[in-house]
């Protein structure tokens, strides 16, 4: 389900690989990302450039991923389309997650803080 690319050896960029992150696929997405964390990935950027819709289950998956990372690393999101960004704002997740306009900015900023 997820597509993974790396722009930096220490930062894993994840693309959900679906247009809609909903109750149908949110658990599978979360499980795949948690497996990456268990394998040692600690600095994650989730790139939402191809995701046009996100529901509360998708947000719940992100919160679960954030909890799994804990203090060992960092999680940022990038490329939010207007509807997804609105969902983040309505649920105040824009205060929980660091949001970047694009993946390049997210990776560069995270790399500078390592």
C-alpha positions in Angstrom: 0.0 0.0 0.0 2.7 2.5 0.9 5.3 3.9 -1.4 8.6 4.7 0.2 11.3 6.9 -1.0 14.3 8.4 0.7 15.7 11.8 0.1 18.2 11.5 3.0 19.6 8.3 4.6 18.2 9.3 8.0 14.7 10.4 6.8 12.1 8.1 5.4 9.5 9.7 3.0 6.3 7.8 2.9 3.5 8.2 0.3 0.2 6.5 1.4 -0.3 5.1 -2.1 -4.0 5.7 -2.0 -6.2 8.6 -3.0 -8.4 8.3 0.0 -7.1 7.4 3.5 -10.2 6.2 5.3 -11.5 3.5 7.6 -11.2 1.0 4.7 -7.4 1.3 4.5 -6.2 3.3 7.5 -5.3 0.3 9.7 -3.3 -1.3 7.0 -1.4 2.0 6.4 -0.7 2.4 10.1 0.5 -1.2 10.4 2.9 -0.8 7.5 4.4 2.4 8.9 4.7 0.9 12.4 6.6 -2.0 10.8 9.0 0.6 9.3 9.4 2.2 12.7 10.1 -1.2 14.3 12.8 -1.7 11.6 14.5 1.4 12.8 13.0 4.3 10.8 12.6 7.2 13.3 12.5 10.4 11.1 9.4 10.2 8.9 7.8 12.5 6.4 4.4 11.4 5.2 3.8 13.0 1.8 0.0 13.5 1.2 0.4 15.0 -2.3 -1.7 12.3 -3.9 -4.2 12.0 -1.1 -7.4 13.9 -1.8 -9.5 12.8 1.2 -8.7 11.9 4.8 -11.3 10.9 7.4 -11.1 10.5 11.2 -9.8 6.9 10.8 -6.9 8.3 8.7 -6.2 10.9 11.3 -6.4 8.2 14.0 -3.8 6.2 12.1 -1.5 9.2 12.1 -1.9 9.7 15.8 -1.1 6.0 16.4 2.1 6.3 14.3 3.1 9.4 16.2 2.6 7.6 19.5 4.7 4.7 18.2 7.6 7.0 17.3 7.4 8.7 20.7 10.6 10.5 21.7 12.8 8.3 19.4 12.1 10.4 16.3 9.9 12.8 14.5 6.9 12.7 12.2 6.0 15.5 9.8 3.4 15.7 7.0 3.7 17.5 3.7 1.8 18.2 0.5 -1.7 18.6 2.0 -4.4 19.3 -0.6 -7.0 21.8 0.5 -9.7 19.3 1.7 -7.1 17.3 3.7 -5.6 20.5 5.1 -9.1 21.6 6.1 -9.6 18.3 8.0 -6.3 18.8 9.8 -7.4 22.3 10.8 -10.9 21.3 11.9 -9.6 18.5 14.1 -6.7 20.8 15.2 -4.2 18.2 14.0 -2.2 21.1 12.5 -1.2 21.8 16.1 -0.1 18.2 16.7 1.8 17.6 13.5 4.4 19.7 11.8 3.0 20.5 8.4 5.2 21.5 5.4 4.1 22.6 1.9 6.2 20.1 0.1 8.4 17.1 0.9 11.7 18.8 -0.1 11.2 21.5 2.5 10.2 18.9 5.1 13.3 16.7 4.5 15.6 19.7 4.4 14.2 21.1 7.7 14.3 17.7 9.4 17.9 17.1 8.2 19.1 20.4 9.6 17.7 19.4 13.0 19.5 16.0 13.2 
